[in-house]
Amino acid sequence: MDSGYLATPLIFLVQVIFGFYTLMVLLRFLLQLVRADFRNPVSRFVLTLTTPVLKPLRRYIPGYRGLDIASLLVAWLVKTVEIAIILLLSGAAGIAQAILWAIPALVSLVFMIFTFSIVIGVLLSWFQAGYSHPVAGVIHSLNAPILRQARRFVPVISGIDLAPLAAILALTVLKMLVMPILSKLVGMPNGLF
């Protein structure tokens, strides 16, 4: 039996499990950054999943100017382990590569979080019940700083808010400009993670 036969599903499982936890830790960092309401059930879910790992680390890694450095460090470490396992399963060992490649992978994930949260916010706005859903509160908190900036340049036209579209376009262009440079700096092939 080919070794790639088992490697592919294992890589998928590693990406799902480690990717989910990285997402949760980054969401915690971003929600703290935008001062989201942590009484919200979605925010509480993120806190519940991340607190067991972050609480002990905070004794040794203090925050800096309101930034939760421990969350960033855990996200980087989890992404590093994910990439190292994927490289190992692919037959290409390299912990140094995994350490470096985790940085652009996290930056790409941040772009994805904001882009998808704007899309989800737009979809929720189409339904009256969407405004009262707990996800809507988290999405609104996360998107508010970006959409506030977009609305400075793109006003509401005939009752239609084009700021989410402008924000998605700006995020996409910024990602297209930042990611190739960042990937090249750390020697990561484009689009790998």
GROMACS elastic network, one bead per residue, 0.5 to 0.9 nm:
[ bonds ]
;  ai    aj funct       b0    kb
    1     4     6  0.86074   500
    1     5     6  0.71651   500
    1     6     6  0.89005   500
    2     5     6  0.53393   500
    2     6     6  0.77250   500
    3     6     6  0.59051   500
    3     7     6  0.63013   500
    3     8     6  0.89735   500
    4     8     6  0.59998   500
    4     9     6  0.89473   500
    4    89     6  0.85341   500
    4    90     6  0.78522   500
    5     8     6  0.61047   500
    5     9     6  0.76575   500
    6     9     6  0.58515   500
    6    10     6  0.62888   500
    6    11     6  0.86654   500
    7    10     6  0.50667   500
    7    11     6  0.59141   500
    7    12     6  0.85026   500
    7    86     6  0.87449   500
    7    89     6  0.57957   500
    7    90     6  0.69698   500
    8    11     6  0.51757   500
    8    12     6  0.62504   500
    8    13     6  0.87649   500
    8    89     6  0.84043   500
    8    90     6  0.85613   500
    9    13     6  0.62178   500
    9    14     6  0.86264   500
   10    13     6  0.50893   500
   10    14     6  0.61534   500
   10    15     6  0.85587   500
   10    86     6  0.85144   500
   10    89     6  0.78492   500
   11    14     6  0.50650   500
   11    15     6  0.61005   500
   11    16     6  0.86099   500
   11    85     6  0.79109   500
   11    86     6  0.57401   500
   11    89     6  0.69850   500
   11    90     6  0.83151   500
   12    15     6  0.51328   500
   12    16     6  0.62143   500
   12    17     6  0.86888   500
   12    86     6  0.89844   500
   13    16     6  0.51073   500
   13    17     6  0.60564   500
   13    18     6  0.83125   500
   14    17     6  0.53352   500
   14    18     6  0.57577   500
   14    19     6  0.76107   500
   14    82     6  0.64180   500
   14    83     6  0.89260   500
   14    85     6  0.75799   500
   14    86     6  0.73662   500
   15    18     6  0.55260   500
   15    19     6  0.51998   500
   15    20     6  0.79378   500
   15    82     6  0.67102   500
   15    83     6  0.85024   500
   15    86     6  0.80872   500
   16    19     6  0.51209   500
   16    20     6  0.58285   500
   16    21     6  0.86243   500
   17    20     6  0.53320   500
   17    21     6  0.65323   500
   17    22     6  0.87423   500
   17    82     6  0.88376   500
   18    21     6  0.52651   500
   18    22     6  0.60917   500
   18    23     6  0.85049   500
   18    78     6  0.64599   500
   18    79     6  0.68973   500
   18    81     6  0.81381   500
   18    82     6  0.58781   500
   19    22     6  0.50653   500
   19    23     6  0.60397   500
   19    24     6  0.86361   500
   19    78     6  0.82130   500
   19    79     6  0.72343   500
   19    82     6  0.76597   500
   20    23     6  0.50457   500
   20    24     6  0.62718   500
   20    25     6  0.88011   500
   21    25     6  0.62481   500
   21    26     6  0.85479   500
   21    49     6  0.81162   500
   21    50     6  0.80490   500
   21    75     6  0.79660   500
   21    78     6  0.76220   500
   22    25     6  0.52263   500
   22    26     6  0.60984   500
   22    27     6  0.84249   500
   22    74     6  0.79241   500
   22    75     6  0.50703   500
   22    76     6  0.79419   500
   22    77     6  0.89100   500
   22    78     6  0.61886   500
   22    79     6  0.64661   500
   22   106     6  0.84304   500
   23    26     6  0.51644   500
   23    27     6  0.59417   500
   23    28     6  0.85295   500
   23    75     6  0.78727   500
   23   109     6  0.76817   500
   23   110     6  0.87602   500
   23   113     6  0.82711   500
   24    27     6  0.50222   500
   24    28     6  0.61741   500
   24    29     6  0.87143   500
   24    46     6  0.58029   500
   24    47     6  0.84723   500
   24    49     6  0.73976   500
   24    50     6  0.69729   500
   24    75     6  0.86395   500
   25    28     6  0.50564   500
   25    29     6  0.63576   500
   25    30     6  0.87267   500
   25    46     6  0.75703   500
   25    47     6  0.86856   500
   25    49     6  0.84051   500
   25    50     6  0.61190   500
   25    54     6  0.89177   500
   25    71     6  0.58658   500
   25    72     6  0.75568   500
   25    74     6  0.72135   500
   25    75     6  0.58139   500
   26    29     6  0.50180   500
   26    30     6  0.61371   500
   26    31     6  0.84611   500
   26    71     6  0.68581   500
   26    72     6  0.69115   500
   26    74     6  0.89039   500
   26    75     6  0.62981   500
   26   106     6  0.84626   500
   26   109     6  0.85723   500
   26   110     6  0.76071   500
   26   113     6  0.89673   500
   27    30     6  0.50235   500
   27    31     6  0.58340   500
   27    32     6  0.83594   500
   27    43     6  0.88135   500
   27    46     6  0.73561   500
   27   110     6  0.87752   500
   27   113     6  0.80940   500
   28    31     6  0.51523   500
   28    32     6  0.61016   500
   28    33     6  0.84445   500
   28    43     6  0.77689   500
   28    46     6  0.62877   500
   28    47     6  0.68617   500
   28    50     6  0.77062   500
   28    68     6  0.88706   500
   28    71     6  0.73233   500
   29    32     6  0.52666   500
   29    33     6  0.61144   500
   29    34     6  0.88503   500
   29    67     6  0.75942   500
   29    68     6  0.61313   500
   29    69     6  0.83896   500
   29    70     6  0.89584   500
   29    71     6  0.58829   500
   29    72     6  0.70150   500
   30    34     6  0.62568   500
   30    35     6  0.83834   500
   30    36     6  0.86785   500
   30   110     6  0.88280   500
   30   142     6  0.72556   500
   31    34     6  0.52767   500
   31    35     6  0.59157   500
   31    36     6  0.51707   500
   31    37     6  0.81953   500
   31    38     6  0.83390   500
   31    43     6  0.78393   500
   31   138     6  0.78449   500
   31   141     6  0.74615   500
   31   142     6  0.64124   500
   32    36     6  0.61904   500
   32    37     6  0.87963   500
   32    38     6  0.85914   500
   32    66     6  0.82696   500
   32    67     6  0.78746   500
   32    68     6  0.76789   500
   33    36     6  0.78406   500
   33    66     6  0.72730   500
   33    67     6  0.66626   500
   33    68     6  0.81028   500
   33   142     6  0.88883   500
   34   141     6  0.64946   500
   34   142     6  0.63061   500
   34   143     6  0.88116   500
   34   144     6  0.83247   500
   34   145     6  0.75507   500
   35    38     6  0.84235   500
   35   141     6  0.74947   500
   35   142     6  0.87305   500
   36    39     6  0.89018   500
   36    40     6  0.85805   500
   36    43     6  0.79195   500
   36   137     6  0.82942   500
   36   138     6  0.66857   500
   36   140     6  0.88444   500
   36   141     6  0.54092   500
   36   142     6  0.72729   500
   37    40     6  0.58746   500
   37    43     6  0.71852   500
   37   137     6  0.79999   500
   37   138     6  0.75370   500
   37   141     6  0.79052   500
   38    41     6  0.77351   500
   38    42     6  0.81656   500
   38    43     6  0.50286   500
   38    44     6  0.58919   500
   38    47     6  0.80174   500
   38   138     6  0.89318   500
   39    42     6  0.84768   500
   39    43     6  0.67766   500
   39    44     6  0.62935   500
   40    43     6  0.52246   500
   40    44     6  0.60842   500
   40    45     6  0.86382   500
   40   134     6  0.62157   500
   40   135     6  0.83825   500
   40   137     6  0.74409   500
   40   138     6  0.74496   500
   41    45     6  0.61205   500
   41    46     6  0.87379   500
   41   134     6  0.63390   500
   41   135     6  0.82805   500
   42    45     6  0.50428   500
   42    46     6  0.64717   500
   42    47     6  0.87321   500
   42   134     6  0.63545   500
   42   135     6  0.63109   500
   42   137     6  0.87988   500
   42   138     6  0.70468   500
   43    46     6  0.51137   500
   43    47     6  0.62032   500
   43    48     6  0.85935   500
   43   134     6  0.88328   500
   43   135     6  0.88537   500
   43   138     6  0.70226   500
   44    48     6  0.59864   500
   44    49     6  0.86118   500
   45    48     6  0.51212   500
   45    49     6  0.63236   500
   45    50     6  0.87146   500
   46    49     6  0.53378   500
   46    50     6  0.62311   500
   46    51     6  0.84170   500
   47    50     6  0.52696   500
   47    51     6  0.55966   500
   47    52     6  0.89312   500
   48    51     6  0.56901   500
   48    52     6  0.75675   500
   49    52     6  0.70799   500
   49    53     6  0.83888   500
   50    53     6  0.58023   500
   50    54     6  0.61573   500
   50    55     6  0.84099   500
   50    71     6  0.85371   500
   51    55     6  0.54157   500
   51    56     6  0.85715   500
   52    55     6  0.58563   500
   52    56     6  0.74042   500
   53    56     6  0.64890   500
   53    57     6  0.70110   500
   53    74     6  0.80975   500
   54    57     6  0.51627   500
   54    58     6  0.61784   500
   54    70     6  0.64380   500
   54    71     6  0.66618   500
   54    74     6  0.76017   500
   55    58     6  0.53910   500
   55    59     6  0.73662   500
   55    70     6  0.88521   500
   56    59     6  0.58345   500
   56    60     6  0.77520   500
   57    60     6  0.55082   500
   57    61     6  0.59005   500
   57    62     6  0.84349   500
   57    70     6  0.63769   500
   57    74     6  0.89447   500
   58    62     6  0.55927   500
   58    63     6  0.78044   500
   58    68     6  0.87857   500
   58    69     6  0.85972   500
   58    70     6  0.61745   500
   59    62     6  0.68106   500
   60    70     6  0.87480   500
   61    68     6  0.88219   500
   61    69     6  0.67980   500
   61    70     6  0.57453   500
   62    68     6  0.75326   500
   62    69     6  0.68002   500
   62    70     6  0.71375   500
   63    66     6  0.61969   500
   63    67     6  0.54013   500
   63    69     6  0.52484   500
   63    70     6  0.71372   500
   64    67     6  0.51179   500
   64    68     6  0.68326   500
   64    69     6  0.67898   500
   65    68     6  0.85880   500
   66    69     6  0.89845   500
   67    70     6  0.88258   500
   67    71     6  0.88518   500
   67    72     6  0.88891   500
   68    71     6  0.55658   500
   68    72     6  0.68232   500
   68    73     6  0.89831   500
   69    72     6  0.51385   500
   69    73     6  0.61640   500
   69    74     6  0.86537   500
   70    73     6  0.50480   500
   70    74     6  0.61291   500
   70    75     6  0.85519   500
   71    74     6  0.51769   500
   71    75     6  0.61052   500
   71    76     6  0.85609   500
   72    75     6  0.51053   500
   72    76     6  0.61400   500
   72    77     6  0.85925   500
   73    76     6  0.51022   500
   73    77     6  0.61170   500
   73    78     6  0.86058   500
   74    77     6  0.50023   500
   74    78     6  0.60093   500
   74    79     6  0.84209   500
   75    78     6  0.52606   500
   75    79     6  0.60945   500
   75    80     6  0.84640   500
   75   102     6  0.89982   500
   75   106     6  0.77074   500
   76    79     6  0.51922   500
   76    80     6  0.59982   500
   76    81     6  0.86670   500
   76    99     6  0.80685   500
   76   102     6  0.61514   500
   76   103     6  0.68974   500
   76   106     6  0.71304   500
   77    81     6  0.62125   500
   77    82     6  0.85700   500
   77    99     6  0.79350   500
   77   102     6  0.80438   500
   78    81     6  0.51865   500
   78    82     6  0.61770   500
   78    83     6  0.86955   500
   78   102     6  0.87280   500
   79    83     6  0.61471   500
   79    84     6  0.84969   500
   79    98     6  0.81644   500
   79    99     6  0.84076   500
   79   101     6  0.87585   500
   79   102     6  0.54870   500
   79   103     6  0.84262   500
   79   105     6  0.76426   500
   79   106     6  0.74278   500
   80    83     6  0.52185   500
   80    84     6  0.60394   500
   80    85     6  0.85989   500
   80    95     6  0.80304   500
   80    97     6  0.87968   500
   80    98     6  0.51206   500
   80    99     6  0.52034   500
   80   100     6  0.79672   500
   80   101     6  0.74746   500
   80   102     6  0.51721   500
   80   103     6  0.85206   500
   81    84     6  0.50121   500
   81    85     6  0.61054   500
   81    86     6  0.85374   500
   81    95     6  0.85286   500
   81    98     6  0.72978   500
   81    99     6  0.82497   500
   81   102     6  0.87818   500
   82    85     6  0.53069   500
   82    86     6  0.62308   500
   82    87     6  0.86519   500
   82    98     6  0.81739   500
   82   102     6  0.86992   500
   83    86     6  0.50251   500
   83    87     6  0.60530   500
   83    88     6  0.84881   500
   83    95     6  0.85531   500
   83    97     6  0.84991   500
   83    98     6  0.52965   500
   83    99     6  0.82340   500
   83   101     6  0.76307   500
   83   102     6  0.70614   500
   83   193     6  0.82528   500
   84    87     6  0.51156   500
   84    88     6  0.60911   500
   84    89     6  0.86060   500
   84    92     6  0.89560   500
   84    93     6  0.71611   500
   84    94     6  0.67526   500
   84    95     6  0.58099   500
   84    96     6  0.88165   500
   84    97     6  0.79191   500
   84    98     6  0.51481   500
   84    99     6  0.80776   500
   85    89     6  0.60742   500
   85    90     6  0.84442   500
   85    93     6  0.85053   500
   85    98     6  0.88617   500
   86    89     6  0.50955   500
   86    90     6  0.60221   500
   86    91     6  0.85944   500
   86    92     6  0.84878   500
   86    93     6  0.88923   500
   87    91     6  0.62106   500
   87    93     6  0.54920   500
   87    94     6  0.70166   500
   87    95     6  0.86745   500
   87    98     6  0.79171   500
   88    91     6  0.51403   500
   88    92     6  0.54646   500
   88    94     6  0.77217   500
   89    92     6  0.74947   500
   89    93     6  0.84027   500
   90    93     6  0.81289   500
   93    97     6  0.85386   500
   93    98     6  0.89749   500
   94    97     6  0.52681   500
   94    98     6  0.64023   500
   94    99     6  0.88150   500
   95    99     6  0.61467   500
   95   100     6  0.86807   500
   96    99     6  0.51649   500
   96   100     6  0.63880   500
   96   101     6  0.85049   500
   97   100     6  0.52417   500
   97   101     6  0.57568   500
   97   102     6  0.83446   500
   97   186     6  0.79457   500
   97   187     6  0.79759   500
   97   188     6  0.78619   500
   98   101     6  0.50588   500
   98   102     6  0.59384   500
   99   102     6  0.55936   500
   99   103     6  0.75432   500
  100   103     6  0.58607   500
  100   104     6  0.79111   500
  100   186     6  0.57143   500
  100   187     6  0.81630   500
  100   188     6  0.81676   500
  101   104     6  0.58961   500
  101   105     6  0.63488   500
  101   106     6  0.88119   500
  101   183     6  0.75147   500
  101   186     6  0.63611   500
  101   187     6  0.77126   500
  101   188     6  0.59618   500
  101   193     6  0.82667   500
  102   106     6  0.60777   500
  102   107     6  0.86734   500
  102   193     6  0.86126   500
  103   106     6  0.52829   500
  103   107     6  0.63744   500
  103   108     6  0.86855   500
  103   182     6  0.83018   500
  103   183     6  0.87243   500
  103   186     6  0.83886   500
  104   108     6  0.60099   500
  104   109     6  0.84645   500
  104   179     6  0.67420   500
  104   182     6  0.60297   500
  104   183     6  0.60535   500
  104   186     6  0.81344   500
  104   188     6  0.83347   500
  104   193     6  0.83670   500
  105   108     6  0.51485   500
  105   109     6  0.62221   500
  105   110     6  0.88218   500
  105   183     6  0.87564   500
  105   192     6  0.86514   500
  105   193     6  0.57625   500
  106   110     6  0.62822   500
  106   111     6  0.87576   500
  107   110     6  0.51402   500
  107   111     6  0.64820   500
  107   112     6  0.87234   500
  107   175     6  0.87441   500
  107   178     6  0.89943   500
  107   179     6  0.78816   500
  107   182     6  0.89742   500
  108   111     6  0.51749   500
  108   112     6  0.62613   500
  108   113     6  0.87139   500
  108   175     6  0.72994   500
  108   179     6  0.71084   500
  108   193     6  0.84314   500
  109   113     6  0.60665   500
  109   114     6  0.86955   500
  110   113     6  0.50482   500
  110   114     6  0.63685   500
  110   115     6  0.85858   500
  111   114     6  0.54049   500
  111   115     6  0.61305   500
  111   116     6  0.86015   500
  111   171     6  0.67006   500
  111   172     6  0.78512   500
  111   174     6  0.88170   500
  111   175     6  0.67785   500
  112   115     6  0.50901   500
  112   116     6  0.59545   500
  112   117     6  0.82559   500
  112   171     6  0.89009   500
  113   116     6  0.54302   500
  113   117     6  0.59342   500
  113   118     6  0.85890   500
  114   117     6  0.50962   500
  114   118     6  0.61952   500
  114   119     6  0.87112   500
  114   142     6  0.75642   500
  114   143     6  0.70257   500
  114   146     6  0.85981   500
  114   168     6  0.83330   500
  114   171     6  0.80280   500
  115   118     6  0.53426   500
  115   119     6  0.64517   500
  115   120     6  0.87713   500
  115   167     6  0.81094   500
  115   168     6  0.57778   500
  115   171     6  0.69348   500
  115   172     6  0.79615   500
  116   119     6  0.50001   500
  116   120     6  0.60382   500
  116   121     6  0.84128   500
  116   168     6  0.88201   500
  117   120     6  0.50111   500
  117   121     6  0.59664   500
  117   122     6  0.85734   500
  117   139     6  0.58614   500
  117   140     6  0.85669   500
  117   142     6  0.74976   500
  117   143     6  0.69446   500
  118   122     6  0.62252   500
  118   123     6  0.86764   500
  118   139     6  0.74163   500
  118   140     6  0.85856   500
  118   142     6  0.86617   500
  118   143     6  0.63000   500
  118   147     6  0.85553   500
  118   164     6  0.62895   500
  118   165     6  0.85876   500
  118   167     6  0.80757   500
  118   168     6  0.73078   500
  119   122     6  0.51574   500
  119   123     6  0.62916   500
  119   124     6  0.86647   500
  119   164     6  0.76851   500
  119   165     6  0.87289   500
  119   168     6  0.82275   500
  120   123     6  0.50648   500
  120   124     6  0.60902   500
  120   125     6  0.85612   500
  120   136     6  0.84780   500
  120   139     6  0.75342   500
  121   124     6  0.51217   500
  121   125     6  0.61767   500
  121   126     6  0.89728   500
  121   130     6  0.88458   500
  121   135     6  0.88551   500
  121   136     6  0.66851   500
  121   139     6  0.59993   500
  121   140     6  0.69293   500
  121   143     6  0.80698   500
  121   164     6  0.87169   500
  122   125     6  0.51108   500
  122   126     6  0.68161   500
  122   164     6  0.73523   500
  123   126     6  0.54748   500
  123   127     6  0.75174   500
  123   130     6  0.83546   500
  124   127     6  0.56693   500
  124   128     6  0.80213   500
  124   129     6  0.80782   500
  124   131     6  0.68402   500
  124   133     6  0.87220   500
  124   135     6  0.89141   500
  124   136     6  0.68796   500
  125   128     6  0.70646   500
  125   129     6  0.87568   500
  125   130     6  0.62055   500
  125   131     6  0.67172   500
  125   136     6  0.85731   500
  126   129     6  0.89753   500
  126   130     6  0.75062   500
  127   130     6  0.51406   500
  127   131     6  0.74677   500
  128   131     6  0.60730   500
  128   132     6  0.79622   500
  129   132     6  0.56935   500
  129   133     6  0.67271   500
  130   133     6  0.52893   500
  130   134     6  0.86406   500
  130   135     6  0.82914   500
  130   136     6  0.64196   500
  131   134     6  0.82711   500
  131   135     6  0.87279   500
  131   136     6  0.57683   500
  131   137     6  0.76549   500
  132   135     6  0.84884   500
  132   136     6  0.68590   500
  132   137     6  0.78082   500
  133   136     6  0.53929   500
  133   137     6  0.71567   500
  134   137     6  0.54189   500
  134   138     6  0.67948   500
  134   139     6  0.88216   500
  135   138     6  0.52767   500
  135   139     6  0.60585   500
  135   140     6  0.84822   500
  136   139     6  0.50388   500
  136   140     6  0.59107   500
  136   141     6  0.85228   500
  137   140     6  0.51303   500
  137   141     6  0.62108   500
  137   142     6  0.86063   500
  138   141     6  0.51616   500
  138   142     6  0.61287   500
  138   143     6  0.85727   500
  139   142     6  0.50986   500
  139   143     6  0.60012   500
  139   144     6  0.83049   500
  140   143     6  0.52255   500
  140   144     6  0.56873   500
  141   144     6  0.54417   500
  141   145     6  0.79095   500
  142   145     6  0.72419   500
  142   146     6  0.81853   500
  143   146     6  0.54734   500
  143   147     6  0.59369   500
  143   148     6  0.83119   500
  144   147     6  0.52158   500
  144   148     6  0.57766   500
  144   149     6  0.85877   500
  145   148     6  0.52064   500
  145   149     6  0.65149   500
  145   150     6  0.88481   500
  146   149     6  0.53354   500
  146   150     6  0.63285   500
  146   151     6  0.87665   500
  146   164     6  0.87678   500
  146   167     6  0.68362   500
  147   151     6  0.59980   500
  147   152     6  0.86504   500
  147   163     6  0.60766   500
  147   164     6  0.63771   500
  147   166     6  0.86788   500
  147   167     6  0.65061   500
  148   151     6  0.52413   500
  148   152     6  0.66617   500
  148   163     6  0.82689   500
  149   152     6  0.53413   500
  149   153     6  0.72749   500
  149   163     6  0.86026   500
  149   167     6  0.84166   500
  150   153     6  0.55431   500
  150   154     6  0.60439   500
  150   155     6  0.84776   500
  150   162     6  0.87044   500
  150   163     6  0.51969   500
  150   164     6  0.74572   500
  150   165     6  0.89872   500
  150   166     6  0.63818   500
  150   167     6  0.57840   500
  150   170     6  0.88020   500
  151   155     6  0.55359   500
  151   156     6  0.77205   500
  151   161     6  0.83450   500
  151   162     6  0.81119   500
  151   163     6  0.53159   500
  151   164     6  0.86089   500
  151   166     6  0.86394   500
  151   167     6  0.89190   500
  152   155     6  0.68294   500
  152   163     6  0.86993   500
  153   163     6  0.81445   500
  153   166     6  0.87705   500
  154   157     6  0.85057   500
  154   161     6  0.81673   500
  154   162     6  0.65443   500
  154   163     6  0.57146   500
  154   166     6  0.72806   500
  155   160     6  0.88914   500
  155   161     6  0.70943   500
  155   162     6  0.72848   500
  155   163     6  0.72463   500
  156   159     6  0.58598   500
  156   160     6  0.54511   500
  156   162     6  0.64060   500
  156   163     6  0.76482   500
  157   160     6  0.52169   500
  157   161     6  0.65600   500
  157   162     6  0.75394   500
  158   161     6  0.84729   500
  161   164     6  0.72070   500
  161   165     6  0.84789   500
  162   165     6  0.53627   500
  162   166     6  0.63232   500
  162   167     6  0.86811   500
  163   167     6  0.59743   500
  163   168     6  0.85534   500
  164   168     6  0.61326   500
  164   169     6  0.85564   500
  165   168     6  0.51681   500
  165   169     6  0.61777   500
  165   170     6  0.85720   500
  166   169     6  0.51023   500
  166   170     6  0.60705   500
  166   171     6  0.85523   500
  167   170     6  0.50378   500
  167   171     6  0.60381   500
  167   172     6  0.84832   500
  168   171     6  0.50884   500
  168   172     6  0.60412   500
  168   173     6  0.85573   500
  169   172     6  0.51306   500
  169   173     6  0.61478   500
  169   174     6  0.84860   500
  170   173     6  0.52115   500
  170   174     6  0.59921   500
  170   175     6  0.84676   500
  171   174     6  0.50658   500
  171   175     6  0.60179   500
  171   176     6  0.85493   500
  172   175     6  0.50804   500
  172   176     6  0.61742   500
  172   177     6  0.86802   500
  173   177     6  0.62623   500
  173   178     6  0.86462   500
  174   177     6  0.50738   500
  174   178     6  0.60049   500
  174   179     6  0.83482   500
  175   178     6  0.51238   500
  175   179     6  0.56146   500
  175   180     6  0.84614   500
  176   179     6  0.59153   500
  176   180     6  0.69266   500
  177   180     6  0.65591   500
  177   181     6  0.71956   500
  178   181     6  0.55635   500
  178   182     6  0.61411   500
  178   183     6  0.85604   500
  179   182     6  0.50616   500
  179   183     6  0.58274   500
  179   184     6  0.83463   500
  179   190     6  0.80142   500
  179   191     6  0.89034   500
  180   183     6  0.51058   500
  180   184     6  0.60003   500
  180   185     6  0.85578   500
  180   189     6  0.89161   500
  180   190     6  0.65168   500
  180   191     6  0.88439   500
  181   184     6  0.51404   500
  181   185     6  0.61855   500
  181   186     6  0.89097   500
  182   185     6  0.51091   500
  182   186     6  0.65854   500
  182   187     6  0.86061   500
  182   188     6  0.84701   500
  183   186     6  0.54608   500
  183   187     6  0.59536   500
  183   189     6  0.66650   500
  183   190     6  0.63350   500
  183   191     6  0.87282   500
  184   188     6  0.61093   500
  184   189     6  0.74737   500
  184   190     6  0.79387   500
  185   188     6  0.78274   500
  188   191     6  0.84892   500
  188   192     6  0.72411   500
  188   193     6  0.88597   500
  189   192     6  0.57204   500
  189   193     6  0.87379   500
  190   193     6  0.81310   500
